[in-house]
Amino acid sequence: MSLTHGLGKIHSEGYRTVVTLTDTDVAGLLAPAGLLFIKRMDHDSVRLPALPSGHSAASARPEHGRFDSLPDEVADVEADDMPEKVNAGWFRMATEFGLFNEDREFLLSVCYARYWETGTGDDDIAWVQVRLLNEWDLAASEVDLLRSWMAGMFTERFVPEFTMASLDGQMKLNTTVWGDGTVSTIVIRPGADRANSTHRR
């Protein structure tokens, strides 16, 4: 049995109650950031650049196709200009490394339900296809689906953290909060020009 209750859908499964967002919920939640929801992707249809076994985007190295934000694009989570730096660094890298297709569409990883809501012990994570509209703001719009929970170790303000990928499977992008209380963007795009790579250590 399932029913819609406010934001999300409640599913009764035996003794468990599973709460998850719907696609309509996700579309509405992303809209203030200037992201137009297109569709939820079937997991098997999503292609991502390959990394060696045991490596995540954050632990990848330049030889794996990793590129980092420029030094002046790295922002302290408490800095007044953090939203502007995050937006600018993200957009530069998204453009330079081919996140967008001709319609400015790409994939965004979205959490439809947290592990304590699913009853399975795992988050319900899905890739959704979105379009970047002319008016957008990923960092100052304070959209919860783009919120970094790790940033709560350093600040009470909203700090963004998200994972994206190109529809052609050639690149993956993470805007990430680091252990030193900074936030910046990294890209994985094997085979791209490494001349301007500035790997974080």
C-alpha positions in Angstrom: 0.0 0.0 0.0 1.2 3.5 -0.7 -0.1 7.0 -0.3 1.2 10.5 -0.8 1.7 12.5 2.4 3.0 16.0 2.1 6.4 15.8 0.5 7.1 12.2 -0.4 5.2 9.0 -0.5 4.7 6.6 2.4 4.9 2.9 1.6 3.7 0.2 4.0 5.8 -2.9 3.7 5.0 -5.3 6.4 6.3 -3.9 9.6 8.2 -1.1 7.9 7.1 2.3 6.8 9.2 3.6 3.9 9.2 7.4 3.1 10.5 8.5 -0.2 10.3 11.6 -2.3 8.4 11.5 -5.6 9.6 12.9 -8.9 7.2 15.7 -8.5 8.7 16.5 -5.1 12.2 16.5 -6.5 11.2 18.8 -9.4 9.7 21.3 -7.0 12.7 21.2 -4.6 15.3 21.7 -7.4 13.4 24.6 -9.1 14.7 27.4 -6.8 18.3 26.5 -7.8 17.4 27.0 -11.5 17.4 23.3 -12.3 14.5 22.0 -14.5 13.7 18.3 -13.7 13.4 16.2 -16.9 13.2 12.6 -15.7 14.5 10.1 -13.3 17.0 7.8 -15.0 17.1 4.0 -15.0 20.2 3.1 -13.1 21.5 0.8 -15.8 21.3 3.5 -18.5 23.8 5.8 -16.7 27.4 5.7 -17.9 30.2 7.2 -15.8 33.9 7.5 -16.4 35.8 4.5 -15.0 38.2 4.8 -12.1 40.7 2.2 -10.9 39.4 -0.2 -8.3 39.5 1.3 -4.8 39.4 4.9 -6.0 36.6 7.4 -5.6 36.5 10.8 -7.3 37.9 12.3 -4.1 40.8 9.9 -4.0 41.6 9.9 -7.7 44.8 11.4 -9.0 45.7 13.4 -12.1 46.7 10.2 -14.0 43.1 9.0 -13.5 41.7 12.1 -15.2 41.2 14.2 -12.1 41.1 18.0 -12.3 40.6 20.4 -9.4 39.3 23.9 -9.0 41.8 26.7 -9.4 43.2 27.9 -6.1 41.2 31.1 -6.1 38.0 29.1 -6.6 38.5 27.2 -3.3 36.3 28.7 -0.6 36.2 28.5 3.2 32.7 27.4 4.2 32.4 30.5 6.5 33.7 33.0 3.9 31.3 35.7 2.9 32.0 35.1 -0.8 31.6 31.3 -0.5 28.4 31.1 -2.6 29.9 33.2 -5.4 33.1 31.2 -5.5 31.3 27.9 -5.5 29.0 29.0 -8.3 31.8 30.5 -10.4 34.1 27.5 -10.0 31.4 25.0 -10.6 30.2 26.7 -13.8 33.7 27.2 -15.2 34.6 23.5 -14.7 31.2 22.3 -15.9 31.6 24.3 -19.1 35.3 23.6 -19.6 35.1 19.8 -19.1 31.8 19.2 -21.0 29.1 18.6 -18.3 26.4 20.2 -20.5 24.9 18.9 -23.7 23.5 21.3 -26.4 20.4 22.0 -24.2 22.5 22.5 -21.0 21.2 19.2 -19.7 23.1 16.8 -17.5 22.7 14.2 -14.7 22.4 15.0 -11.0 22.6 12.5 -8.2 19.6 13.0 -5.9 18.8 11.3 -2.5 15.1 10.4 -2.6 15.2 9.0 0.9 17.8 8.8 3.7 18.7 5.4 5.2 16.7 5.9 8.3 13.6 6.5 6.1 14.0 3.6 3.7 14.2 0.9 6.4 16.9 -0.8 4.3 20.0 0.8 5.9 20.8 2.4 2.6 20.0 5.8 1.1 17.7 5.8 -1.9 20.0 7.5 -4.5 19.0 8.1 -8.1 20.3 9.9 -11.1 18.0 12.5 -12.6 18.3 14.4 -15.8 18.0 18.1 -15.4 18.4 21.3 -17.4 20.3 24.4 -16.2 18.0 27.4 -16.7 19.1 30.9 -17.5 18.5 32.0 -14.0 20.3 29.6 -11.6 22.1 29.6 -8.2 23.3 26.3 -6.8 25.1 27.8 -3.7 22.8 30.6 -2.4 19.4 29.1 -3.2 19.8 26.8 -0.2 18.1 23.8 -1.8 18.2 21.0 0.7 18.8 18.4 -2.1 22.1 20.2 -2.7 23.1 20.6 0.9 26.3 19.2 2.4 25.7 17.4 5.7 29.4 17.1 6.3 29.7 20.9 6.4 27.7 20.8 9.6 31.1 19.9 11.3 32.3 23.4 10.4 29.4 25.8 10.2 25.6 26.2 10.6 25.2 27.9 7.3 24.1 26.2 4.1 27.0 24.8 2.1 26.4 22.9 -1.2 27.7 19.5 -2.0 26.6 17.5 -5.1 27.5 15.0 -7.8 26.8 15.4 -11.5 27.7 13.7 -14.7 27.5 14.4 -18.4 24.8 12.5 -20.4 27.5 11.1 -22.7 29.3 9.4 -19.8 32.6 11.2 -20.5 32.8 13.2 -17.2 31.8 13.3 -13.6 31.8 16.3 -11.3 31.8 16.7 -7.6 31.4 19.9 -5.6 32.8 18.7 -2.3 33.4 19.8 1.3 36.9 18.9 2.4 38.3 18.0 5.8 39.9 21.4 6.2 36.6 23.2 6.0 36.8 24.3 2.4 34.5 23.6 -0.5 35.5 23.3 -4.2 34.8 21.3 -7.4 36.7 18.4 -8.9 36.1 16.7 -12.3 36.9 13.2 -13.5 37.5 13.2 -17.2 40.0 10.7 -18.4 42.0 11.7 -21.4 41.4 15.4 -21.0 44.3 17.9 -21.1 46.0 17.9 -17.8 48.1 21.0 -18.3 46.0 23.0 -15.8 45.3 20.3 -13.3 45.9 21.4 -9.7 45.4 18.2 -7.6 44.5 18.7 -3.9 46.7 16.7 -1.5 
